[in-house]
Amino acid sequence: TRVKVQNILARKVDNLLQVSVELHNLWDINLDFQYKYKFFDKDGFEVAADSRPWTPVLLKGNETITAQAVAPNPTAVTFKIYVHD
């Protein structure tokens, strides 16, 4: 409710899934939170579970940042991004 995920992009680069999303602070105050990507194979199983750490972010009021990641291996075909404070 405080962070909007927008402009979701994905493409293959050297046979690896590369993803990008914008995280937009909907509030006028600074937000301190973390995000994490998880990648999944064609059957919906997580690829390289727990291989990615939470990334801390300080997002100023109404600021937008781009969060990018590359899948750990070529079996990844989709992803989810998780955000928590």
C-alpha positions in Angstrom: 0.0 0.0 0.0 3.0 2.3 0.3 5.1 1.1 -2.6 3.8 0.6 -6.1 5.4 -1.9 -8.4 5.2 -0.7 -12.0 6.7 -0.9 -15.4 7.5 -4.6 -15.2 10.0 -5.7 -17.9 11.6 -9.1 -18.7 13.8 -10.3 -21.5 16.4 -13.0 -22.3 20.0 -12.0 -22.4 22.6 -14.8 -23.2 19.8 -17.3 -22.4 19.2 -15.8 -18.9 16.1 -14.0 -17.8 16.8 -10.4 -17.1 14.1 -8.5 -15.2 13.4 -4.9 -14.2 10.6 -3.2 -12.2 10.1 0.3 -10.9 9.4 0.7 -7.2 7.5 3.9 -6.5 6.9 5.5 -3.1 3.3 6.5 -2.9 3.8 8.6 0.3 5.4 12.0 0.9 7.7 10.5 3.6 10.8 8.4 3.2 10.3 4.6 3.3 12.9 2.1 4.5 12.2 -1.4 3.1 13.7 -4.4 1.4 13.0 -6.3 -1.8 13.9 -9.7 -3.1 13.5 -11.5 -6.5 12.6 -15.1 -6.8 12.9 -17.0 -10.1 10.8 -20.0 -11.2 11.1 -22.7 -13.9 8.5 -23.7 -16.4 6.9 -26.0 -13.8 6.6 -23.3 -11.2 9.4 -24.5 -9.0 11.8 -22.0 -7.5 15.2 -21.9 -9.2 18.2 -21.6 -6.8 16.0 -21.1 -3.7 17.3 -18.7 -1.2 20.3 -17.7 -3.4 19.3 -14.0 -3.5 19.5 -11.8 -0.4 17.1 -9.1 0.6 18.2 -5.7 -0.9 17.7 -2.7 1.4 16.3 0.5 0.0 15.7 4.0 1.3 13.1 5.5 -1.0 12.4 9.2 -0.6 8.9 10.6 -0.7 7.3 10.1 -4.2 10.6 8.8 -5.5 10.9 5.9 -8.0 13.8 3.5 -8.4 14.5 0.7 -10.9 15.2 -2.7 -9.4 16.9 -5.1 -11.8 18.1 -8.7 -11.5 19.3 -11.6 -13.7 18.2 -15.2 -13.1 20.8 -17.5 -11.7 20.5 -20.0 -14.5 18.7 -20.6 -17.9 15.9 -22.7 -16.4 14.2 -19.6 -15.0 11.2 -18.5 -17.1 9.3 -16.3 -14.7 9.8 -14.3 -11.5 8.2 -12.6 -8.5 9.4 -9.6 -6.6 8.7 -9.5 -2.8 8.7 -6.2 -0.8 8.7 -5.9 3.0 9.6 -3.4 5.7 
